[in-house]
Amino acid sequence: MFSLFKIKEQKAALYAEAVAAVKQARCVAQRTLEHTSALGELFSAEVKEYAQHQAQRVAMVIIACVLLLGAYFTFCAVLAVVLGMWLGLAWALCVVFLLNFALALLLLLRAKAMSGKQLAPATVEELKNDWQCLKLLCKGNNER
C-alpha cells in the first residue's frame, strides 16, 4: 500500500512537472511569436524607409543625367562653333561627330568586356559545394 501511495505521488509530481513544462513552452512560444512579430514590424518599417531613400537617390540620378546630357550637348555645340571658326562649320561638325563616335565605341567595347561577370560567384560556389556534400550524404545513407 505504501508503494501504491508512492507511485501516485510520483505520478502527481510527473504530471505537475509536465504541466509546468507545457506552460513554460507556451510562454516561450508566445514570447517568440511576439518578438518575431516586433522584428517583422521593425523590418517592414526599415524597408519602407530604405525604399523611400533609394527612390530619392534614383530621382536625383535621373535629374543629374538629364542635366549632364544638356551640358554635354552645349559643350558639343560650343566645340563645333570654336572649331568652325578655324576649320569651317562642316569640318568642325565632322570632328565633333568623330570624337563622339570614338568615345561611344570605346564605352561599348568596355561594356561588352564587363558583361562576363557572374552574379555572386562565391555564393554560387558555396551552393555547389553544399550540393556535393548533400549528394555524398545521401549516397552514404543509401549504402547503409
JOQUI-V210599 format. One record per pair of residues at least 12 apart in sequence whose C-alpha atoms are under 6 Angstrom apart, sorted by sequence separation. I is the first residue (numbers start at 1). J is the second residue. D is the distance in Angstrom with one decimal. If there is no record, write none. Layout:
I_J_D, I_J_D
//
This chain:
80_92_5.1, 80_93_5.6
//
